Amino acid sequence: MSDALCSPFQVPAAFQLPIAMTSTTSDQKAASCPLMTKPHRQRLVSKDGRSLMRGNGPGSRETWFGALRDMWGTWLALRWRWVVLAFCGSFLLHWLLFAVLWYLLARVNGDLDVPDHDSPPPGHVLCVKHVTGFTAAFSFALETQLTIGYGTMYPNADCPTAIALLALQMLLGLMLEAFITGAFVAKFSRPQKRCGGILFSPQAVVCEVKGQRCLMFRVCNLLPRPLVDVCVSAVLYEEHDDHELHQTALEFSVDNLGPRPCPLFLSPLTFYHPITPSSPLNNTPSTKHFELVVFLTASQESTGSGYHKRTSYLSDEIQYGSCFAKVTSRYGKGRSKGESMRYFDTQPCPLTLPNTHTGDALEKEHAVVQINGEGSDRVE
């Protein structure tokens, strides 16, 4: 690398390590950097956006109490197999509980000793007709909750205890159905689950645009619905020698919009972060490892529903001296995921130009522009 590239605007050393050197160096530093070391490194966020960090929480008892206090959040965080199991189990337990109560009512009232419920003894008031055992009590609890009403078993209006138990079962059953229905709708409509068609480039790149070094990544939209108000933010997580995790915000821009949201998600979009003297990347100390976590938010044009997607880039997932290949967007239907991955192809882009960014330019707000891989002038 020439002396011109070792200017005050140079990219931190973590960017400049080749992949082979990064593998060797990270093995030597595994003992002191447990956060993101290789080959057993631990990411903060997976490539598909899942959080991989688990804090040193309290014991199991406190954990269960916390889950019960936040039952709604716990339900939404469960996997679908556990949700279906909880759905079936909750209704079965509800029916079983009231089957026991109906059976106890029939036992206490003496209904189980009546041989013929159609002709009860004089002076005996049946609470529920034809509940002659536990199986019949379970069937009656099921019919009551689901309002099937076969007509054989029914509560007697002359038994106040049966009417009170019937009202209690209906109230609790309606509450259970409302909770289950709302939880299913909320789980189906979670913003992060609607973003399967939003793809981030597997690699980020560092190249020169108009003499200015920039960190770039690309996003592609495969969803059949148009998205608007696209916002991107990023946080640089660094693990220093003191084993503390430091967080620094990075600003990315696209087209001539600067920090403003992109009004329409045209695919693909390339987001830039100019590595200026004020950039956190330029001021990054000689950290051993880092992780860049990128957050994308957007809205659906027709419904206003929110979309949230995130990914992360480690040091060896940033190609230094490469740029994204120029592509032409295809609009309309028929784009597959494999076809759209060509949007993320990279090509060599040697860093041969000196950084022309001057101190006077820092006083002006600017944004680097690229549409479908083609750069344009800085906008002031």
JOLIN-V282928 format. One record per helix or strand. SS is the DSSP state (A for helix, B for strand). FROM is the first residue (numbers start at 0). TO is the last residue. Records with the same first field share a line. If there is no record, write none. Layout:
SS: FROM-TO ; FROM-TO
This chain:
A: 2-5 ; 12-15 ; 18-27 ; 59-68 ; 70-76 ; 79-108 ; 110-112 ; 116-118 ; 133-145 ; 159-187 ; 190-193 ; 314-316 ; 336-343 ; 359-362
B: 44-44 ; 50-50 ; 127-127 ; 154-154 ; 197-199 ; 203-208 ; 211-220 ; 226-238 ; 244-249 ; 252-252 ; 261-261 ; 268-273 ; 288-299 ; 305-313 ; 317-319 ; 321-323 ; 345-347 ; 366-370 ; 373-378
